[in-house]
Amino acid sequence: MPISMTLSTADTLTATTPVSPIIQMPDTAGTNFYDIDHDLRSILARALSEQDFALVEPHLRELGALVGGELSELALEADANPPQLRTHDKRGVRIDEVTTHPAYQRMVDIAVKQFGLVALSHAQVLDFPAPAKHVVKYALWYEFGQAEFGLACPLSMTDAAARVLRRYGSPELNARYADQLIRTDAGFESASQFMTEKQGGSDVGANTVTASRDGDAWRLYGDKWFCSNVSADAALVLARPDGAPEGTSGLAMFVMPRVLPGGERNGYRILRLKDKLGTRDMASGEIDLNGAVAYQVGELGTGFKQMMSMVNSSRLSNAMRSAALMRRSVVEAQAAARGRWAFGSPLLDKPLMRDTLFRMVVASEAATAMLFRTAEIYDRSDRAVAEVATPVGVSVPSDPDSRLLRLLTPMLKGVICKRARTVVAEGMEARGGNGYIEEWGDARMVRDAHLGSIWEGTTSIVALDVQRALLRNSSGEPLFAHLREELAVAEATASDLQSGELLGLTRLLKDRTSRLERRVDGLSDLPQEQRELGAIGLMNTLYDLTAATLLLGQAATQLVESGNARKLAVLVGALRPSPLGDPTVDPAPSDVLLSGYAEEILSGGHVPVEAVEAAVDALLENAFDTGGKP
């Protein structure tokens, strides 16, 4: 029998229901994106205290309704009406005014005033008695990001700039600039980071913008090539003070206001706005610094390290936005597959469509698991840093959580952002020809997803940064300790439940952990060229192992709490070779699951343990050779 096509909680069609032309082109309008997100609710219920979960859930539900309505409509409208640069007024006076569409401004109001997204981790907003945990912040951002990707960039940079200024800036700078960045009223000001130059790109040490002291301030000279949120009220800028050495050690950080205290425009020009493939509603541009006034942030020789703390925060936000794109694409693709009929039945009845959607779900839930576990570690790292002062010039504190965060941040940025491209492309194809049409939103997601892998470091750059974290910060030690701890809990659960399937998968992941740990331990012995050639593969392998371990933990918890093996089925999909690649001619262990329980797996329903046994047995049989090694 064909699977029923659930369009919403109120509308269910069967195979015999007449299908109107409108239903043949379903979308997600009117959907509450939080209410249908069983995975997010489950993660938050375990990661947060009952009090924090109770506080944030009403806001997530309110935001989820906006994602299925006004926010998504505003995002499409703003994307179709990019910002404009007006360089001069009618009298020929230079003004460099960037105007954005009212839809974009309305989205800013929703994000900043209604939900306090920038202020969440800095001040008391919404109903929280203290600044919110990163888990709470990223939950709200993740929900918002399912409607709007581009605006999340300036919001993220503003959040990160406030964090950097509070950590490294003087009390005077904080009062003048940081405090304005976390306001939730009309006094809100946004921030940016101006780092990239024509000749440097990722090679920041080659930057040539200079800084000359002028009393208590500095004057900046030169060009910046790629400045997102180019009309920000304040920008954190890297420049080389007169007489400073070459390379990153000679760079200092400065905060540069758009408007000076007296009300006059600062000494830089916006040369033009970029004509971008994606994030078209957010203004990116080029600037010419001609003696712009700026103020020193922190020590002169530590500017690059300070900026990297901002970049790392932005990288994690970038991964969050890409994970949100994945989730939105999954929801859209499922809506299309349930409501679109072909050859006498819904597309969801077709085996290949089920497999496509399953691969999308696996990638999405792996990314979500990684994102929120990293947010938990971010919270622990903040507590550790608050207890022990970090010496000046040290960019990564020595505690295990900070070193683990140092590794996970570029790892998530590199892998999630790259895989989001594949997921949203599959989502576009699942909708067919309509997916290629701008009105449906899939095309915008495809365009936006490609930027995730570029800004804040390309895939190659962040893969090499993962290696630096392993070699310089010994970040592998806390990672593998974390994995062994997770696996030990899963193994104990498997023993309590007398679950051979759970025990077998735990054994598989324990063996893979040991093998990968030995490989990481030998990393420093490899020639540099060989080490770098393997950087992307190593980053992906570390990610896949960590994600699978987290999914295993979720599966064990789900089995204990409800006897539901649905997450175990997702883990089977995550462990098959190239889970996002095209299906091979050989049957996959998950095929048997999709034949009988596709709807339950895709929609978060109940999957009996016995339904997963054959798939796990097939997976383990393929994973272990006769010597018992994976």
C-alpha positions, 0 to 999 in steps of 0.5 A: 500500500502507498504511504499516506501523505501527511501535509500537516497535523490536520491534513492527511491524504490516502491513496484513494483521496482525489489529488487537486492541482494545488496539493500536487505542488505542496510547500511548508507554508503554515508549518511550525518548524519547531513543533515538527523537529523531534530531533531538536526537542530531544537534544535540548531536553537532554542538554538543558535543565528542565528550567532552561528548557521550559524557558526557551521552548515557548520562544522556539515555538513562536520562532518556529511559526514565523519560520513557516510564515512571515520570516520565510516570506521576508527572506525571499523578498529581501533576497530578490531586492538586494541592498543598494549603495548610494555614494553621493547625495544630490549635492555631490557630497560623499555619503556612502549610504547602503540601503536595504529593503524593508523586508530585510529591516523587518528581519533585523527587528525580529532577530534583534528586538523580538528574540534578542539573538545577538544579546542572548549570551551577553545579557539578560533577554527573553525570560532568562535570569542570566545570559543564556547558555550557548546551547540555548543561543544556538537553538534559537539561531538554528531555528531562525537560520531555517528561514534566513541564512544571509542576515545571520552573518552580520548578526553572528559577527556582531555577537562575536565582536561583542565577545572579543571587545569584552575579552580584550578591549578597555572599559572605555571601548566596551562602554562606547561600542560593545554595549551598543552591540547587545542592545535589543531596542532602536539603539542597536548597532551592528558590527563586522570584521574587515580582514581580507585584502586582495593580495592575502585572502586566507594568507592574512600575514601578507596584509598591507593595511597600515596603522599610524598612531595619532594621539590616543587613536590610530589612522588606518590606510589601505584597502580591504577587499571583502567586507560583509556587513560593509555598512556596520556601525563598527568594524574590527580591523586588522592593520600593521602598525608602523614599524611592526614586523611582517607576518601575522605577528605584526598585526594589531586589532582596531575597532573602527566606527562608521561615524565619529563621536562628533557625527562626521563620517569616518575616513573610509569609502565604500568603493562598491558592493559585491554582486554575489551568488548567494546571501544577496540580501546582505551587503558585502563590499570593498573599502578604501581606508584613507586615514580612518580613525580607529582605536586599539583593541588589546596588545599590538602584537596579538591582533591576529590571535584576537581576530581568530577568536572572533573567526572561530566563533563565526565559524561555529555560527557558520556551521550552525547556519549550514546545519539549519539549511540542511534541516530546512531542505529536509523538511521541504523535500519531505513535503514535496515527496508526500504531496506530489504524486507520480505514476499513481502514488506519492513520490515517497512510495518510490524506493529511490526517493525514500533513499534520497530522503534518508541520506538527507536525514542522516546528514542533517541529524549528524550535523545537528548532533555535532552542533549542539554537543559542540555548543555544550563544550563551548559552555564548559570552555567558557566556565573554565576560562572564567575560573582561570585567567588566560595569559596574554598572547595565548589564544587557546586556554589549556583546559581540555574543553577549550582544546576540544572546542579548538578542534571541533570548531574548524571541523564542523565548519569544514564538513557541515558547510561542505555537505550542506551543498549536497543536501540542499542540492538533493532537496532541490532535485526532490522538488523537481522543476519547481525546485529550480524556480526562485519562488520555491526557496530551494534555489536560494538555499543552494546559492547560499550553501555554497558560501558556507564553504568559502567564508571564514576559511575554505575547506582546505584552510580549515582542514589544515587548521584541524591539523594544527589543533591536533599538533599544536594544541594536542586537541586529539587527547580530549577528543578521544577521551570524550569519545571513549567516555560516550562509548563506555556509556553506550556499552553499559546501556547495551549490557543492561538492555542485553542488546546485541545490536547496540553492543556490536555497533559500540564495539565497531566504533571502539575499534575505529576510535582506537585505529584513528587515535593511532593515526593521529598520534603518528601525524607528526611523523609524516612528511609535511606534504603527505600530511597536508594531502591527507588533511581533508580526509582526516577531518572528514573521518574525525567528524564521521566517527564523532558524529556516529558516536553521538548518534550511538549515544542518542540511540541508546538513550532512545532505546532506554526511554521508549524502546524506539530504535529509530535513531539506531536506524539513522546510525546504520545509515551514517555508518554505511560507506559514503552515506551522502554519495550515490547508491551503489549496485550492492544493497545497503544495510539500510535498504531493509529499513526503507522497505518497511519503516521509511515513514517512521524513520523520516518523520521521527516515528516509532521503529521496533527494535526487531525491525533494525536487527537485520540491518545492524547484522548486515552492517556488522557483517560487512564491517568486520573481516574474519579477523574481527577487525573493522 
